[in-house]
Amino acid sequence: MSEYQHPDLLNGVDPPPSVSGHRSLVALVWLRRVGLSLAVGLAVGALAFLAARGVGAAALFVQQQELLREVAGTLGGGIEGLASGDLRAARRQLQQMDAEYWRWSLLAGGAAAALAAALTFLRLDR
């Protein structure tokens, strides 16, 4: 009989120690699997987040270099050049791009963490 079909469990009587001990062992093994899966998922998610942030930072760096060239050209034009350049709008655009890269990094890290945790749990379940 399995532990769920034990006659004492059906009658409301406390199960024998062997059945309750088996249940606690099963729960302990299951909690260990869940904990290990979450730890692996967290590690993989953190690595994916950092990798995505690195790619985003490189793309943002390229955009900042273009902005710096534009600023240098504007400053080379003297006072008249400053009036024609909208540096605040360019700075705001860079901040928006950084926020967008941050969101994509969080999404990539979260997706990688969830996938790694699920796959690890399934692998440990075998």
N, C-alpha and C positions, 0 to 999 in steps of 0.2 A: 504494500500500500504506500502511496506517496504521503507526504506530510499533510497534504490538504484533505486527504480522504481518511485520516486517522479517526477511528470511531469516538475517541475521547474528545476530539475537537468538535465533533458534531453535537455532542451531548452537553457542551458548556463546561466540561471538566478540564482542569489544567492538563496540558499534554505531559507525557513523560519527559524527563530531562533530555533524553536522546533526541527527541523531536524539536524541543525548544532550542537546544544547543545547535542543532543542524540549521535551524532558521537564523540564529544569530550569526553563524558562520557564513551562510549565504548572503546575509545583509552586509557583513563585513567585507566579503570579497567584492560584492557589488559596489559598495562605497569606495573601495580601493580602486576599482576600475574607473569609476566616475571621476575620482580625484586625479588619477593619472591622466585620464583623457583631457580633463580641463587644464591641467598643467602643460601638457603638450600643446593643446590648442592655444593657450596664452603665449607660449614661447614662439610658436609659428606665427601667430597673429602679430606679435611685437616685431618679429623680423620682417614680415611683409609690410607692416606700417613704416618701419624705418627705411626699407628699400624704396617704397613709394614716395616717402618724404625726400629721399635723396634724389630721385628722378625729378620730382617737382621742384626741388631747390636748384637743380641744374638748369631746368627750363626757365625758372624765375631769374637765375643769374644771367642767362642769355638775354632776357627781356630787359634786365637792369643795365646791361652793357649797351644795348641799343638806346635806352633812355639817357645814359651818360654821354653817348656820342651826340645825341640830340641837344643835350644841355650844353655841351662844349661848343657845338655849332651856334647855339643861341647866344652864348656868352661872347663868342667871337664876333658876333654882329653888333655888339655894343648895346646901348640902352634901347635902341629901336628893336633889336632882336628879342629882348626880354618881353616887350609888349606883345609880340606876335606869338610867343611860345606859351603854352598853357601847362606849366609844370605841375600845378596842383592836380589837374585832371590826369596827367600821366602817373603821378604818385598814387592817386586813388585807384587807377586801373591796375597798378602793380599790387596794391593791397587786396583788391578783389581777386586777382589771379592767385595770390598766396592763399587766401581763404578757400578758393575753389580747389587748389592742390591739397590743402589740409583735409577738406571733405572727402576727396577721392582717396587720400591715404587712409583715412579712418574706415572708409568703405572696404578698401582692399584688405586692411588688417583684420577687420571684423569678419569678412567672408572667409579669409584664410584660416582664422581661428576657429570658426564654426565648422568648416570642412575638416580641418585637422582633428578637432575634438571628436567629431562624429566617426571619422575613419579610424581613429585610435580606439575608440570604444568598441567599434565593430571588430577590429582586429583582435582586441583583447578578449572579446566574447567567444572567440573560437576555442 
